[in-house]
Amino acid sequence: MKFIIKLFPEITIKSRPVRKRLIARLQNNIQIILARIEPSAKVSSFWDKLEVTFDHEAVGDVAAVRDALVDAMARIPGIQNFLEVEQYPLGDFHQVYELTRQAYAERIKGKTFKVRVRRSGKHEFTSVELERYVGGGLRQHTEAAGVDVHKPEVWVDLEVRDDRLFIISQIHKGIGGYPLGTQEPVLSLISGGFDSIVASWMTMRRGCKTHFLFFNLGGYAHEIGVKQVSLYLWRRYGSSARVKFITVPFEEVVGEILQSIDRSHMGVVLKRMMMRAADRVADRMNIPALVTGESIAQVSSQTLPNLSLIDNVAEHLVLRPLITMDKPDIIDQCRALGAFEFASAMPEFCGVISDKPTTAAKRDRVEREERGFDFEVLDRALAAAEVISIDEIVENQNINSEIEALTRVDVDQVIVDIRAPQEEERKPLNMPGCDILKIPFYKLEQEIELLDKRRKYLLYCEKGVMSQMHAQHLTEKGYPNIGVFRLAAPK
C-alpha cells in the first residue's frame, strides 16, 4: 500500500522556484504529521505529486495505521486529493483485469475511460498490450460508456514494477489550500463561537500560521472552552507548525467602558479597544495581519460604517474571511470541521449590552466618547497578557494543583468521561468494574446538578488537562465531590 498525493491546483501554476518551495514545505509538513502516527512513514517528493509509503512489516496493525494516515492527510492544507494504491503480486493478464475491475467498475459506470499502464523492470509483455487487454475486459464486462483514448472521463491507472502490481483502490479528498507556513503568519481574534472558529480555519487552509488571541471578558469557563477549541483546531489542521495562544484579561476594560461610554456606542468602542490591543500584540510578535470572524450586518457592530471605524484604529491589515458568508453556511462549515459542539455550547460572557446600539457610528462621536476612557486600563490589560505555545495548554500553570489526579477508583466513585463524542468513540475508556458516565465537557455544568450528591465524580480526558480545568471550575462553584481521574502510566 502507498498513497499518491495530488497538489492543490494553484500550486501547479506557480513559477518553478515558487512551486519547488511550496512542494518542499508540503513534503515537510506531511512528514512531521505522519511520523507521529507511524515513524516508518516516508514522504517522497516529485514535480507533480508526493508519495507516502510505510514499512508494512514493522507495523502491527496495518489497517489501523492506514486509517490514521488517511484521516491525517485529509486535514493537511495543500493536498487536493490523494490516491490509495494497493499492491498485489503480479499475475497473468486476466488476474490484472479482474483486480482492476473490482477497483474501477463503480467509478467508470456510465463514463468513458482509458487504461494507462506505467511499467518498470523486465517483462515479456509491453505496457500497450496490458492496456488493451484490461481495457477490452472493462469495456465488455462493466457498465462503462466506452473507451475514449483522447479525453476520457476516468483514467484507469495501473503501475507494474518488477513482480508487483499497483492499483488505485480509493480516492480521498483533501482540503486544498496552500501548505501551512508558506504564507505570512496571522493573529486570529478567537472567541470560540462559530465565526471565529471558521475564520481561523480558513486562514490555516490558506497557508498562514494562525496564532490565537483571546480577550477574556470575565468568564473562566469561557477561557477553558476557547483554549480547548483552539487546541482542537491546531491539532487537527495546523499541528505541523507551533503557534501561540495569547490571553488578554479584558474585565477592567469592560468596566471602564461601562462607566465612560454611552450605551449606544459601547459595542463599537469595545471592538475598537480589542483592535488596538490586537495591533500591539501583533507588533510584539512581528505578525503582519489580524483575522476576525465578522460578516457584514450580522450584528450591529458589523455594519460597514461601524467596521470602518473599528479598522480605523488598527495599523495592521485586518482580514475577514467570512465577510459575505451567511450564518447557516458558517455553522455548516463549523460542523464539517468537527467543532459544532464546541461552538454551540461555548460559555459566553457578554461584557457590554447596548440599548439601541448604533449601526452607523460617526467618527467624531466615537472619538468624543473615547476621550473619557482611561487608556491606562488598556495598558494594564496588555501588560498582564499571558502568552503560551498552543501545545503548552496541557501544562497550563493556572490549573489548581490541589485537585489530586487519582489513578484508582473506589466503589463510591464514578468516572465521568468529558471528551467530545467523536474523541470518545475513537478511543473508548476501558475500565472493567468501574461506573463510567459519558458527559461531554460542554454539557457538564448543566448535568452535574442531576447527579447523586452522595458519590464522588472523577473527570477524565486523555491528556488530563481539560479535566483539571473543569474540576477546578466546578470546585470553585461549590461542588466538593469533584475530582480527576488519570490512567496509570504503563510499567
ABEGO torsion letter per residue (X at the ends): XBBBBBBBAAAAABBAAAAAAAAAAAAAAAAAAAAAABAABBBBBBAABBBBBBBAAABABAAAAAAAAAAAAAABBGBABBBBBBBBBBBBAAAAAAAAAAAAAAAABGBBBBBBBBBBEBBABBAAAAAAAAAAAAAAABABAEBBAABBABBBBBBBBEABBBBBABBBBBAEEBBBGABBBBBBBBAGBAAAAAAAAAAAAAGBBBBBBBBBAGBAAAAAAAAAAAAAAAAAAAAABBBBBBBBBAAAAAAAAAAABBAAAAAAAAAAAAAAAAAAAAAAAGBABBBBABBBGABAAABAAAAAAAAAABABBBBBAAAABBAAAAAAAAAAAGAAAAAAABBBBBABBBBGBBABBBAAAAAAAAAABBAAAAAAAAAABBBBBAAAAAABAABBAABBBBABBBAABBBBBABBAAAAAABBBBBBGBBBBBBBAAAAAAAAAABBAABBBBBBBAAGAAAAAAAAAAAAAGBAABBBBBBBBBX
